Amino acid sequence: MNFIAGALLLFMDEEVVFWALATIVEDLLPGYFAQDLVAAQVDQLVFKHMVRVACVAHWQRAGPLEEACSPVLPVCTDLHMTAP
């Protein structure tokens, strides 16, 4: 989120950026930045399924790690939360 705020601050005044971020969070991405992060969790599960189906070689390496101790989803959360 701070990446988006920083990019907007390059081109807009602070108050305009505040209201733009409020619109993004509340109207364009409802639930994505909510307290329970439901929409973000859905994106993570879809990503996990896509990796499992489309990138079989990668999943063969990551799958056992996920089952043992290291879930794949938290590793990619920052990517999904900040990617433009």
C-alpha positions in Angstrom: 0.0 0.0 0.0 2.8 2.4 0.7 4.2 1.8 -2.8 0.8 3.0 -4.2 0.8 6.0 -1.9 4.3 6.9 -2.8 3.6 6.7 -6.5 0.5 8.8 -6.1 2.4 11.4 -4.0 4.8 11.9 -7.0 1.9 13.4 -9.0 -0.7 14.7 -6.5 -1.0 16.7 -3.3 -1.3 14.9 0.0 -5.0 15.5 0.6 -5.8 14.3 -2.9 -3.7 11.2 -2.4 -5.5 10.5 0.9 -8.9 10.6 -0.8 -7.6 8.6 -3.7 -6.4 5.9 -1.3 -9.7 6.0 0.5 -11.5 5.4 -2.8 -9.1 2.6 -3.8 -9.5 0.8 -0.5 -13.2 1.3 0.1 -14.7 1.3 -3.4 -12.3 -0.4 -5.8 -10.9 -3.1 -3.6 -13.6 -3.8 -0.9 -12.5 -6.5 1.5 -8.9 -6.5 0.2 -7.5 -4.3 3.0 -10.2 -5.1 5.5 -9.2 -6.3 9.0 -9.8 -10.0 8.1 -8.2 -9.6 4.6 -10.8 -11.9 3.0 -10.3 -10.8 -0.5 -6.5 -11.0 -0.1 -6.9 -14.6 1.2 -9.0 -15.5 -1.8 -6.3 -14.1 -4.2 -3.7 -16.2 -2.3 -5.7 -19.4 -2.7 -6.3 -18.7 -6.4 -2.5 -18.1 -6.8 -1.8 -21.3 -5.0 -4.1 -23.3 -7.3 -2.6 -21.6 -10.4 0.9 -22.6 -9.3 -0.3 -26.1 -8.6 -1.9 -26.5 -12.0 0.2 -24.4 -14.4 3.7 -24.7 -12.8 3.9 -28.4 -11.9 7.7 -28.4 -11.6 7.6 -25.5 -9.1 4.8 -27.0 -7.1 6.7 -30.3 -6.8 9.3 -28.3 -4.9 7.0 -26.0 -3.0 4.3 -28.5 -2.2 6.3 -30.7 0.3 7.5 -27.5 2.0 4.0 -26.3 2.5 2.9 -29.7 3.9 5.9 -29.9 6.2 6.2 -26.4 7.8 6.4 -23.5 5.4 3.2 -22.4 3.7 3.6 -20.8 0.3 0.9 -18.2 0.8 2.6 -16.0 3.4 5.6 -15.8 1.2 3.6 -14.2 -1.7 1.4 -11.9 0.4 3.6 -8.9 0.0 3.6 -9.4 -3.7 -0.1 -9.4 -4.0 -0.7 -6.6 -1.6 1.7 -4.2 -3.3 1.9 -5.2 -6.9 0.4 -2.5 -9.2 
